[in-house]
């Protein structure tokens, strides 16, 4: 979350704590047993969702998303596993992904060691399930059927099939220009095998230019023997892009001698699980891996969650785990689930330690982060979470803001200028309203039980966030009572880059999520006149900045 793009969300669902007289932003349209179906209106976009609890923690849902031209039928299990079935849009004039006809309906089922796909016309394809072998490439199968596999990492240095990251039709063509600066140095050093690169990745145009401008950042290799992620990690670089040119001697050495396992990077019995959510951030994986394993206060277990990436991020993480003999678990999904809350819930359920650090794969951290943030949390069982201030860094790891304290003061908020401890109710109504002042999820260490309980309560809302899931989660965690600890030193490194979710988010949806968060805070903390006035002021400012009509939003805050 960035200072210049505040907003967030509360999404639809069943609120079991709703006080008498409170108005929910949903309309009941049916009742089955104790579970209420709800029709969800949107702000500036059309969308509807139906959700019902099935018992045992599982939930069944149906969502209509006209903007995407599809209907989603989902089954979320209590262990965080989710199966999503995409149906074609009922309007024959609307088609999936711009195709000329409606896509066939796909269904899948497990039967022993086989996975069977069934098409709506009766055709079937049965394939042997690859677990516990390699899972790379299954994401390139059916994009409409989501399934997840868990496996252990950290064995012998694994060979992944690099052809899975070939150029796709969706990639824009590279401009017809001369080779980038440094191309001649790479060629002269003998660390780029053009013949192997073309045979392996089938790039369009000049292979060396393709590698330098696109392939390196996606995790591709310049030659069969060279593993840039290992070089990037050992050189402590912030971005995989540019590593080959910057580290030519190391690449030459690796070209002559195949990499052997490095001395093991030890974990510790510290009661800290680290969860690394990942989607299309291969270029930052070595830096994130290093910022976790170089902590002065060690983590106890590492869990990597990939949400259907098409780059080589999973393979690079597994490669680094193997090279440095770090045991880890990998959860790899076949397609993107579109829900940060579900992904975090999956990781929290897998974690076995008392404290959980959700370290997003495009961020980084100071080596003292866990010692100063997590260690005090472990001694105070009433604290639900602890967080610190952040530096903002760019794509290359350069510091663009030394901290966020000026932003905290912008509306007269002086609460976060120094270390502090806050009761959760006060924290929710002052630090989380009218803006979310926990600007980056990676700056937070959670008490696992509090995190998991909050995510369970938010299960009906899980599919309704693109940006605001973190804000909604903080508010929900505070609703259960307890306290929040803050460390003023900027020990987290929050990376803002062109691929950040914050930058890509649609303003209309952003506004809708902000309104839902405000409505959730009101249901929990009452309609305090001062808090309501701050909410209305913030909404008016967002509407002006984003050129959206303010009146419909302000009407919901009366």
C-alpha positions as CSV (number, residue, x, y, z in Angstrom):
1,X,0.0,0.0,0.0
2,X,1.4,3.4,-0.9
3,X,0.9,6.8,0.5
4,X,-0.3,8.3,-2.8
5,X,-3.0,5.7,-3.4
6,X,-4.9,5.2,-0.2
7,X,-8.2,3.4,-0.3
8,X,-9.2,-0.2,0.6
9,X,-12.1,-2.3,1.2
10,X,-14.8,-4.2,3.1
11,X,-16.4,-6.8,0.9
12,X,-19.7,-8.6,1.0
13,X,-20.5,-11.5,3.2
14,X,-22.2,-12.6,6.4
15,X,-21.4,-10.4,9.4
16,X,-22.3,-12.2,12.6
17,X,-21.5,-9.2,14.8
18,X,-23.8,-6.7,13.1
19,X,-25.4,-4.5,15.8
20,X,-29.1,-3.8,15.8
21,X,-30.1,-1.1,13.3
22,X,-26.9,-1.2,11.3
23,X,-27.3,-1.2,7.6
24,X,-25.2,-3.7,5.6
25,X,-24.2,-2.9,2.0
26,X,-25.8,-6.1,0.8
27,X,-29.3,-7.2,-0.1
28,X,-30.6,-10.6,1.2
29,X,-32.3,-12.6,-1.6
30,X,-32.7,-16.0,0.0
31,X,-32.3,-18.1,3.1
32,X,-31.1,-21.7,3.4
33,X,-30.9,-23.0,6.9
34,X,-28.8,-20.6,8.9
35,X,-26.9,-19.3,5.8
36,X,-28.0,-16.2,4.0
37,X,-27.4,-15.6,0.3
38,X,-26.6,-12.0,-0.6
39,X,-26.7,-9.9,-3.8
40,X,-23.8,-7.5,-3.9
41,X,-24.0,-4.2,-5.6
42,X,-20.8,-2.5,-6.8
43,X,-19.6,1.1,-7.1
44,X,-18.9,2.0,-10.7
45,X,-18.9,-1.6,-11.9
46,X,-21.4,-4.5,-12.1
47,X,-20.7,-7.6,-10.0
48,X,-22.7,-10.1,-8.1
49,X,-21.8,-12.8,-5.6
50,X,-23.6,-15.6,-3.8
51,X,-21.8,-17.4,-0.9
52,X,-23.0,-20.1,1.4
53,X,-21.1,-22.0,4.2
54,X,-21.2,-25.7,3.8
55,X,-20.0,-26.6,7.3
56,X,-16.6,-27.8,8.4
57,X,-15.0,-24.6,7.2
58,X,-15.8,-25.1,3.5
59,X,-17.7,-22.5,1.4
60,X,-19.5,-22.6,-1.9
61,X,-19.8,-19.5,-4.1
62,X,-21.1,-18.2,-7.4
63,X,-19.9,-14.9,-8.8
64,X,-20.9,-13.0,-12.0
65,X,-18.3,-10.6,-13.3
66,X,-19.6,-9.0,-16.5
67,X,-16.4,-6.9,-17.0
68,X,-14.5,-10.2,-17.3
69,X,-17.3,-11.8,-19.3
70,X,-17.6,-14.9,-17.1
71,X,-19.3,-16.6,-14.2
72,X,-17.2,-18.2,-11.5
73,X,-18.3,-21.2,-9.4
74,X,-15.9,-21.8,-6.5
75,X,-15.5,-24.4,-3.7
76,X,-13.1,-23.2,-1.0
77,X,-12.0,-25.9,1.5
78,X,-11.1,-25.4,5.1
79,X,-7.5,-26.1,4.4
80,X,-7.2,-23.1,2.0
81,X,-7.4,-25.2,-1.1
82,X,-9.8,-23.7,-3.7
83,X,-11.4,-25.0,-6.9
84,X,-12.7,-22.5,-9.3
85,X,-14.9,-23.4,-12.3
86,X,-15.2,-20.7,-15.0
87,X,-18.4,-20.9,-17.0
88,X,-19.0,-19.0,-20.3
89,X,-20.9,-15.8,-20.0
90,X,-24.7,-16.4,-20.7
91,X,-24.8,-13.5,-23.3
92,X,-23.6,-15.0,-26.6
93,X,-22.3,-11.6,-27.6
94,X,-19.9,-11.7,-24.7
95,X,-17.0,-14.1,-25.0
96,X,-14.0,-15.0,-22.8
97,X,-10.8,-13.2,-23.5
98,X,-12.1,-11.8,-26.8
99,X,-12.4,-15.2,-28.5
100,X,-14.9,-15.6,-31.4
101,X,-17.0,-18.2,-29.6
102,X,-18.0,-19.2,-26.0
103,X,-15.4,-21.4,-24.3
104,X,-16.4,-24.9,-23.4
105,X,-17.2,-25.7,-19.8
106,X,-14.5,-27.7,-18.0
107,X,-14.8,-29.9,-15.0
108,X,-12.1,-31.8,-13.2
109,X,-11.9,-34.6,-10.7
110,X,-9.3,-36.8,-9.0
111,X,-9.5,-40.6,-9.2
112,X,-6.5,-42.2,-7.5
113,X,-3.4,-41.2,-9.3
114,X,-5.3,-39.7,-12.3
115,X,-6.7,-36.3,-13.0
116,X,-9.6,-36.2,-15.5
117,X,-10.8,-33.2,-17.4
118,X,-14.3,-33.3,-18.9
119,X,-15.6,-30.9,-21.6
120,X,-19.2,-29.9,-21.9
121,X,-19.5,-31.8,-25.2
122,X,-18.7,-35.1,-23.4
123,X,-15.0,-35.4,-24.4
124,X,-12.6,-36.4,-21.7
125,X,-8.8,-36.3,-21.1
126,X,-7.2,-38.3,-18.3
127,X,-3.6,-37.6,-17.3
128,X,-1.5,-39.0,-14.6
129,X,-1.2,-36.6,-11.7
130,X,2.5,-35.4,-11.5
131,X,2.7,-35.2,-7.6
132,X,5.1,-35.8,-6.0
133,X,7.2,-35.1,-9.1
134,X,7.7,-31.8,-10.7
135,X,4.7,-29.5,-11.0
136,X,6.2,-26.9,-13.4
137,X,4.1,-26.2,-16.4
138,X,0.7,-27.4,-15.1
139,X,-0.3,-23.7,-15.0
140,X,-0.2,-23.8,-18.8
141,X,-3.0,-26.4,-18.9
142,X,-6.6,-25.4,-18.4
143,X,-6.7,-21.8,-17.1
144,X,-10.3,-22.3,-16.0
145,X,-9.6,-25.1,-13.5
146,X,-7.6,-24.2,-10.4
147,X,-5.8,-26.8,-8.4
148,X,-2.9,-26.5,-5.9
149,X,0.0,-28.9,-5.1
150,X,2.2,-28.9,-2.1
151,X,5.7,-30.2,-2.2
152,X,9.0,-30.0,-0.3
153,X,12.0,-27.9,-1.6
154,X,15.6,-28.1,-0.7
155,X,16.7,-31.4,-2.1
156,X,19.4,-31.9,-4.8
157,X,19.9,-29.0,-7.1
158,X,16.9,-29.5,-9.4
159,X,16.7,-29.1,-13.2
160,X,13.5,-27.4,-14.2
161,X,12.2,-27.5,-17.8
162,X,13.2,-24.0,-19.1
163,X,11.1,-24.4,-22.2
164,X,8.0,-23.7,-20.1
165,X,9.0,-20.0,-20.1
166,X,9.1,-19.6,-23.9
167,X,7.8,-16.4,-25.5
168,X,4.0,-16.2,-25.6
169,X,1.8,-14.4,-28.1
170,X,0.7,-12.1,-25.3
171,X,4.2,-10.6,-25.0
172,X,4.6,-7.3,-26.8
173,X,7.2,-7.4,-29.6
174,X,10.6,-5.9,-28.7
175,X,11.4,-2.7,-30.6
176,X,13.7,-2.9,-33.6
177,X,16.7,-1.2,-32.0
178,X,20.4,-1.9,-31.7
179,X,21.6,-4.2,-28.9
180,X,21.4,-2.8,-25.4
181,X,24.5,-1.3,-23.8
182,X,26.8,-4.0,-22.5
183,X,25.8,-6.7,-25.1
184,X,29.2,-6.8,-26.6
185,X,30.8,-7.3,-23.1
186,X,28.5,-10.3,-22.4
187,X,29.3,-11.8,-25.8
188,X,33.0,-11.4,-25.4
189,X,32.9,-12.9,-22.0
190,X,31.4,-16.1,-23.5
191,X,28.6,-16.3,-21.0
192,X,25.7,-16.2,-23.5
193,X,25.0,-19.3,-25.6
194,X,22.8,-17.9,-28.4
195,X,22.2,-21.3,-30.0
196,X,21.0,-22.9,-26.7
197,X,18.9,-19.9,-25.8
198,X,17.1,-20.0,-29.2
199,X,16.5,-23.7,-29.0
200,X,15.3,-23.5,-25.4
201,X,13.1,-20.3,-25.3
202,X,12.3,-19.6,-29.0
203,X,12.6,-15.8,-28.6
204,X,11.5,-13.4,-31.3
205,X,14.3,-11.3,-32.8
206,X,17.9,-10.9,-31.5
207,X,18.4,-13.6,-28.8
208,X,20.9,-11.6,-26.7
209,X,18.8,-8.4,-26.9
210,X,15.8,-10.5,-25.8
211,X,17.6,-11.9,-22.8
212,X,18.8,-8.5,-21.6
213,X,15.6,-6.7,-22.2
214,X,13.1,-9.3,-21.1
215,X,14.3,-12.8,-20.4
216,X,16.7,-12.1,-17.5
217,X,14.0,-10.4,-15.5
218,X,11.7,-13.4,-16.0
219,X,14.2,-15.8,-14.7
220,X,15.5,-17.2,-18.0
221,X,19.1,-18.5,-18.2
222,X,21.8,-17.2,-20.7
223,X,23.4,-20.6,-21.0
224,X,22.6,-24.1,-19.7
225,X,25.3,-24.0,-17.0
226,X,24.6,-20.5,-15.7
227,X,22.1,-19.9,-12.9
228,X,21.7,-16.1,-12.5
229,X,19.5,-16.4,-9.4
230,X,22.4,-17.9,-7.5
231,X,24.8,-15.2,-8.7
232,X,22.2,-12.5,-7.9
233,X,21.8,-13.9,-4.3
234,X,25.5,-14.2,-3.6
235,X,26.1,-10.6,-4.9
236,X,23.2,-9.4,-2.8
237,X,21.6,-7.6,-5.7
238,X,18.1,-6.2,-5.4
239,X,16.9,-7.2,-8.9
240,X,17.7,-10.2,-11.1
241,X,17.6,-7.9,-14.2
242,X,21.2,-6.7,-15.1
243,X,22.9,-9.4,-13.0
244,X,24.8,-11.1,-15.8
245,X,26.4,-7.9,-17.0
246,X,27.2,-6.8,-13.4
247,X,28.7,-10.1,-12.4
248,X,30.6,-11.4,-15.5
249,X,33.4,-13.0,-13.5
250,X,31.0,-15.0,-11.4
251,X,29.1,-16.1,-14.5
252,X,32.3,-17.1,-16.2
253,X,33.3,-19.2,-13.2
254,X,29.9,-20.9,-13.2
255,X,30.1,-21.5,-16.9
256,X,33.4,-23.5,-16.4
257,X,32.3,-25.4,-13.3
258,X,28.7,-26.5,-12.5
259,X,27.4,-25.0,-9.3
260,X,27.7,-27.1,-6.2
261,X,25.6,-26.8,-3.0
262,X,26.8,-23.9,-0.9
263,X,27.2,-24.1,2.9
264,X,23.7,-24.6,4.5
265,X,21.9,-21.4,5.6
266,X,20.6,-22.4,9.0
267,X,17.0,-21.9,10.3
268,X,16.3,-21.5,14.0
269,X,13.8,-22.7,16.6
270,X,12.4,-19.2,17.0
271,X,8.7,-19.9,16.6
272,X,8.5,-17.8,13.4
273,X,7.0,-19.1,10.1
274,X,7.6,-16.9,7.0
275,X,5.1,-17.1,4.2
276,X,6.2,-15.7,0.8
277,X,3.2,-14.9,-1.5
278,X,4.4,-14.7,-5.1
279,X,2.9,-13.8,-8.5
280,X,5.0,-12.9,-11.5
281,X,7.9,-11.4,-9.4
282,X,10.8,-13.7,-10.5
283,X,13.2,-10.8,-10.8
284,X,12.9,-10.1,-7.0
285,X,13.0,-13.6,-5.7
286,X,16.8,-13.7,-5.0
287,X,16.6,-10.5,-3.0
288,X,13.6,-11.6,-1.0
289,X,15.1,-15.0,-0.3
290,X,18.3,-13.3,0.9
291,X,16.4,-10.8,3.1
292,X,14.7,-13.7,4.9
293,X,17.7,-16.0,5.3
294,X,20.0,-13.2,6.4
295,X,17.9,-12.1,9.3
296,X,19.9,-11.9,12.6
297,X,16.9,-13.5,14.3
298,X,16.3,-16.7,12.3
299,X,13.0,-18.0,11.0
300,X,11.9,-21.6,11.8
301,X,10.1,-22.5,8.5
302,X,9.7,-21.1,5.0
303,X,6.5,-21.5,2.9
304,X,6.4,-20.2,-0.7
305,X,2.9,-19.6,-2.2
306,X,2.8,-19.2,-5.9
307,X,-0.6,-18.0,-7.3
308,X,-0.3,-19.3,-10.9
309,X,2.7,-17.4,-12.1
310,X,4.0,-17.9,-15.7
311,X,7.5,-16.7,-15.0
312,X,10.3,-18.8,-13.5
313,X,9.8,-17.5,-9.9
314,X,9.0,-20.9,-8.4
315,X,11.9,-22.6,-10.1
316,X,14.3,-19.9,-8.9
317,X,13.1,-20.1,-5.3
318,X,13.5,-23.9,-5.4
319,X,16.9,-23.5,-7.0
320,X,18.1,-21.2,-4.2
321,X,16.6,-23.5,-1.5
322,X,18.5,-26.5,-3.0
323,X,21.8,-24.6,-3.5
324,X,21.8,-23.3,0.1
325,X,20.3,-26.5,1.6
326,X,17.2,-24.6,3.0
327,X,14.2,-26.9,3.6
328,X,11.0,-25.2,2.5
329,X,7.5,-26.0,1.4
330,X,6.1,-24.8,-1.9
331,X,2.4,-24.5,-2.7
332,X,2.0,-24.0,-6.5
333,X,-1.4,-23.3,-8.0
334,X,-2.3,-23.9,-11.6
335,X,-4.0,-20.5,-12.2
336,X,-4.3,-17.2,-10.4
337,X,-7.0,-17.2,-7.8
338,X,-7.5,-13.5,-7.7
339,X,-7.8,-13.4,-3.9
340,X,-5.0,-12.3,-1.6
341,X,-7.0,-13.2,1.5
342,X,-7.4,-16.8,0.3
343,X,-3.7,-17.1,-0.4
344,X,-2.8,-15.7,3.0
345,X,-5.3,-18.1,4.6
346,X,-3.7,-21.0,2.8
347,X,-0.3,-20.0,4.1
348,X,-1.5,-19.3,7.7
349,X,-3.1,-22.8,7.8
350,X,0.1,-24.4,6.7
351,X,2.3,-22.5,9.2
352,X,3.2,-24.4,12.4
353,X,4.8,-21.6,14.5
354,X,3.2,-19.2,16.9
355,X,4.3,-16.1,14.9
356,X,3.8,-15.5,11.1
357,X,5.6,-13.1,8.8
358,X,3.9,-12.6,5.4
359,X,6.9,-11.5,3.4
360,X,5.6,-10.5,-0.1
361,X,8.0,-11.6,-2.8
362,X,8.7,-8.1,-4.2
363,X,9.6,-6.5,-0.9
364,X,12.8,-6.8,1.2
365,X,13.9,-6.2,4.8
366,X,16.7,-5.1,7.0
367,X,18.6,-7.9,8.8
368,X,17.3,-6.7,12.2
369,X,13.6,-6.7,11.2
370,X,12.6,-9.9,13.0
371,X,14.8,-9.2,16.1
372,X,13.2,-5.8,16.7
373,X,9.6,-6.6,15.5
374,X,9.0,-10.3,16.2
375,X,11.0,-10.8,19.4
376,X,9.0,-8.4,21.6
377,X,5.7,-9.8,20.1
378,X,6.6,-13.3,21.3
379,X,6.8,-12.1,24.9
380,X,3.3,-10.4,24.9
381,X,0.5,-12.9,24.3
382,X,-2.2,-10.1,24.3
383,X,-0.6,-8.5,21.2
384,X,-2.3,-9.6,17.9
385,X,0.4,-8.1,15.6
386,X,3.5,-5.9,15.5
387,X,4.7,-3.7,12.6
388,X,7.4,-1.2,11.8
389,X,7.9,1.8,9.6
390,X,9.1,1.2,6.0
391,X,11.6,2.6,3.5
392,X,10.2,2.9,0.0
393,X,12.5,1.5,-2.7
394,X,12.2,1.4,-6.4
395,X,12.6,-1.6,-8.8
396,X,16.4,-1.5,-8.6
397,X,16.4,-1.3,-4.8
398,X,17.2,2.4,-4.5
399,X,15.7,4.2,-1.5
400,X,13.2,6.8,-2.7
401,X,11.7,7.6,0.8
402,X,13.7,7.0,4.0
403,X,10.5,6.4,5.9
404,X,6.8,7.2,5.8
405,X,6.6,9.5,8.9
406,X,5.9,12.6,6.8
407,X,2.9,10.8,5.3
408,X,1.7,9.8,8.8
409,X,1.7,13.5,9.8
410,X,-0.1,14.6,6.7
411,X,-3.5,14.7,8.3
412,X,-2.2,15.5,11.8
413,X,-1.5,11.9,12.7
414,X,1.4,12.1,15.1
415,X,0.9,8.7,16.6
416,X,3.6,6.8,14.7
417,X,6.6,9.2,15.1
418,X,8.0,6.9,17.8
419,X,7.7,3.4,19.2
420,X,4.3,2.7,20.7
421,X,1.7,0.1,21.9
422,X,-2.0,0.7,21.2
423,X,-5.2,-1.0,22.4
424,X,-6.7,-2.6,19.3
425,X,-10.1,-0.7,19.4
426,X,-8.3,2.7,19.5
427,X,-5.8,1.5,16.8
428,X,-8.7,0.6,14.5
429,X,-10.5,4.0,14.8
430,X,-7.3,6.2,14.6
431,X,-4.5,4.3,12.8
432,X,-6.8,2.5,10.4
433,X,-9.3,5.3,9.9
434,X,-9.7,7.3,7.7
435,X,-6.5,6.0,6.1
436,X,-4.7,2.7,6.6
437,X,-1.3,3.6,8.1
438,X,0.1,0.1,7.9
439,X,1.4,0.8,4.4
440,X,2.9,-2.6,3.6
441,X,1.9,-6.1,4.7
442,X,5.5,-7.2,4.7
443,X,6.1,-4.8,7.7
444,X,3.8,-6.9,9.9
445,X,4.5,-9.9,12.1
446,X,1.3,-11.7,13.3
447,X,0.3,-13.9,16.1
448,X,-0.8,-16.9,14.1
449,X,-4.0,-17.6,16.0
450,X,-5.2,-14.0,15.6
451,X,-4.3,-14.0,11.9
452,X,-6.0,-17.3,11.2
453,X,-9.2,-16.4,13.2
454,X,-9.5,-13.1,11.3
455,X,-9.0,-14.8,7.9
456,X,-11.6,-17.4,8.8
457,X,-14.2,-14.7,9.7
458,X,-13.4,-12.9,6.4
459,X,-13.9,-16.1,4.3
460,X,-17.2,-14.9,2.8
461,X,-15.5,-11.7,1.6
462,X,-12.3,-13.3,0.3
463,X,-13.0,-12.9,-3.4
464,X,-13.9,-9.2,-3.2
465,X,-10.5,-7.6,-2.9
466,X,-7.9,-6.6,-5.4
467,X,-6.1,-4.0,-3.2
468,X,-7.8,-3.7,0.1
469,X,-7.4,-7.1,1.6
470,X,-4.6,-6.0,4.0
471,X,-6.6,-3.1,5.4
472,X,-9.6,-5.2,5.8
473,X,-7.6,-7.9,7.6
474,X,-6.0,-5.4,10.0
475,X,-9.4,-4.1,11.0
476,X,-10.8,-7.6,11.5
477,X,-7.8,-8.7,13.6
478,X,-8.3,-5.6,15.8
479,X,-12.0,-6.4,16.2
480,X,-11.2,-9.4,18.5
481,X,-9.4,-7.2,21.1
482,X,-5.9,-7.2,22.4
483,X,-3.2,-4.7,21.4
484,X,-0.9,-3.7,18.5
485,X,2.9,-2.9,18.8
486,X,4.7,-0.4,16.6
487,X,8.5,0.0,16.0
488,X,9.3,3.4,14.5
489,X,12.6,2.4,12.9
490,X,12.1,1.7,9.1
491,X,13.2,-1.9,9.0
492,X,10.9,-3.0,6.2
493,X,11.7,-2.2,2.5
494,X,8.5,-1.5,0.6
495,X,9.1,-1.8,-3.2
496,X,7.0,0.3,-5.5
497,X,7.4,-0.6,-9.2
498,X,5.4,-0.7,-12.4
499,X,4.0,-4.2,-11.7
500,X,2.7,-3.3,-8.2
501,X,-0.9,-4.2,-7.5
502,X,-1.4,-0.6,-6.1
503,X,-0.5,1.0,-9.4
504,X,-2.7,-1.4,-11.5
505,X,-5.9,-1.1,-9.4
506,X,-9.0,0.5,-11.0
507,X,-10.1,3.6,-9.1
508,X,-13.8,2.8,-9.1
509,X,-13.2,-0.6,-7.5
510,X,-10.7,1.1,-5.1
511,X,-13.4,3.5,-4.0
512,X,-15.9,0.7,-3.5
513,X,-13.4,-1.2,-1.3
514,X,-12.7,1.9,0.8
515,X,-16.5,2.4,1.4
516,X,-16.9,-1.2,2.5
517,X,-14.0,-0.9,4.9
518,X,-15.6,2.2,6.4
519,X,-18.9,0.4,6.7
520,X,-17.2,-2.5,8.5
521,X,-15.5,-0.1,11.0
522,X,-18.8,1.5,11.7
523,X,-20.5,-1.8,12.4
524,X,-17.8,-2.7,14.8
525,X,-17.1,0.6,16.5
526,X,-20.4,2.5,16.1
527,X,-21.3,5.7,14.1
528,X,-19.1,8.1,16.0
529,X,-19.6,11.6,14.6
530,X,-15.9,12.5,14.6
531,X,-14.9,9.2,12.9
532,X,-17.8,9.7,10.3
533,X,-16.6,13.2,9.5
534,X,-13.0,12.0,8.9
535,X,-14.4,9.3,6.6
536,X,-16.4,11.8,4.6
537,X,-13.5,14.1,4.2
538,X,-11.3,11.3,3.0
539,X,-13.9,10.0,0.5
540,X,-14.3,13.5,-0.9
541,X,-10.6,13.9,-1.4
542,X,-10.3,10.5,-3.1
543,X,-13.3,11.3,-5.4
544,X,-11.6,14.6,-6.4
545,X,-8.2,12.9,-7.0
546,X,-9.6,10.0,-9.0
547,X,-12.2,12.1,-10.8
548,X,-15.1,10.0,-9.6
549,X,-18.6,11.3,-8.6
550,X,-18.5,12.0,-4.8
551,X,-22.2,12.1,-4.0
552,X,-23.0,8.3,-4.3
553,X,-20.1,7.5,-2.0
554,X,-20.8,10.3,0.5
555,X,-24.5,9.2,0.7
556,X,-23.4,5.8,2.1
557,X,-21.5,7.7,4.9
558,X,-24.5,9.7,6.2
